[in-house]
Amino acid sequence: MTTMVCFHTAGTEYCLPVESTRGVRTAADLRAIPGTASDIAGILPGQPPLTVISVLGGAGDTGGYVLVVESGDTTFGLLVDAVDGLRRIAATDIRPASTGRGRSYVSGTIDMDGRLMLVADPDALAARL
């Protein structure tokens, strides 16, 4: 069994391993950064400031929360609509993600009683910075 942090954005359910998450913050103080890549939602002030990406939702994301994620030596924020809590999932319930175009931010899928939940890949997300 593994513990996942479950969240949703742009009408899709996702999860990340709890070991890759460091907390949840509100996006109320998010500051835009002019001239950055479209994946960069902005910066959250703090010590240190947190770069926030928005790669899982659609154009014009307006997520209200930032999931603080750590991958290796990189800590960043992921803009999401809501964080739904923790869920214990058996490793055998996680299926490989289908291959698609470009770099995928999804490493697996989970069938949650007929609903599809996507397993977000923290390393692939960190590579957007």
C-alpha positions in Angstrom: 0.0 0.0 0.0 1.1 3.5 -0.7 -0.4 6.8 0.5 -1.3 9.3 -2.2 -2.4 13.0 -1.9 -5.5 13.3 -4.1 -6.5 16.5 -5.8 -8.4 17.7 -8.9 -8.0 20.4 -11.5 -9.7 21.2 -14.8 -12.3 18.5 -14.1 -9.7 15.7 -13.7 -8.8 13.7 -10.6 -5.1 13.3 -9.8 -2.9 11.9 -7.1 0.8 12.2 -6.1 2.8 10.1 -3.6 2.6 11.7 -0.2 6.4 11.4 0.0 6.6 14.0 -2.8 4.4 16.5 -1.1 5.3 19.1 1.5 2.0 20.9 2.1 -0.9 22.9 0.7 -1.1 26.7 0.4 -3.8 29.0 -0.8 -3.1 30.6 -4.2 -4.5 34.0 -3.0 -1.1 35.6 -2.9 0.1 34.2 -6.2 2.0 36.8 -8.2 2.3 36.6 -12.0 5.8 36.8 -13.6 5.8 38.7 -16.9 7.7 37.0 -19.7 7.8 33.5 -18.4 6.8 30.3 -20.0 3.0 29.6 -20.2 3.5 26.7 -17.7 4.6 29.1 -15.0 1.6 30.4 -13.0 3.7 32.7 -10.9 5.5 33.0 -7.6 4.2 32.6 -4.0 5.9 35.0 -1.6 7.7 33.3 1.4 11.0 32.1 2.6 12.0 31.0 0.1 9.6 32.2 -2.6 7.9 29.3 -4.4 7.6 29.0 -8.2 4.2 27.7 -9.1 3.5 25.8 -12.3 0.1 25.1 -14.0 0.6 22.3 -16.4 -2.3 19.9 -15.6 -5.2 22.2 -16.2 -6.4 24.0 -19.2 -5.6 27.5 -20.5 -6.5 30.2 -18.1 -6.3 28.0 -15.0 -7.7 29.7 -11.9 -6.9 27.1 -9.3 -7.4 28.2 -5.7 -4.7 26.1 -4.1 -1.0 25.3 -4.5 0.2 21.8 -3.7 3.8 22.1 -2.6 5.8 19.3 -4.3 9.4 18.2 -3.9 11.4 16.3 -6.5 15.0 15.7 -5.8 16.5 19.1 -4.8 13.6 21.0 -6.4 10.6 22.3 -4.5 7.8 24.0 -6.4 4.1 24.6 -6.3 1.5 23.0 -8.5 -1.7 25.0 -9.1 -4.8 22.9 -8.5 -8.5 23.6 -8.0 -8.8 21.6 -4.7 -6.9 19.1 -2.6 -9.2 16.2 -1.7 -7.2 14.5 1.0 -5.1 11.3 1.5 -6.0 7.9 0.1 -4.2 4.5 0.6 -3.8 2.7 -2.7 -2.5 -0.8 -3.4 0.5 -0.8 -5.7 -1.2 -3.5 -7.8 -4.1 -1.0 -8.5 -1.8 1.4 -10.3 -1.7 0.7 -14.0 0.9 2.1 -16.4 -0.1 5.3 -18.2 -0.8 5.2 -21.9 1.8 6.7 -24.1 1.0 9.9 -25.9 2.5 12.9 -27.5 5.3 14.8 -25.9 6.4 14.6 -22.3 3.8 13.2 -20.0 3.2 14.4 -16.5 1.3 11.2 -15.8 3.0 8.0 -14.7 0.0 5.8 -14.1 -3.7 5.4 -13.8 -6.1 4.1 -11.1 -9.6 2.9 -11.5 -11.5 4.3 -8.5 -14.9 2.5 -8.7 -15.4 3.4 -12.3 -13.7 6.8 -12.1 -10.3 7.4 -13.6 -7.6 8.9 -11.4 -4.3 9.9 -12.9 -1.0 9.5 -11.0 1.1 12.7 -11.5 4.8 12.3 -12.0 6.7 14.7 -9.7 9.9 14.4 -11.6 8.3 15.2 -14.9 6.5 18.1 -13.3 9.8 19.5 -11.9 11.3 19.3 -15.3 9.0 22.2 -16.4 11.0 24.6 -14.2 
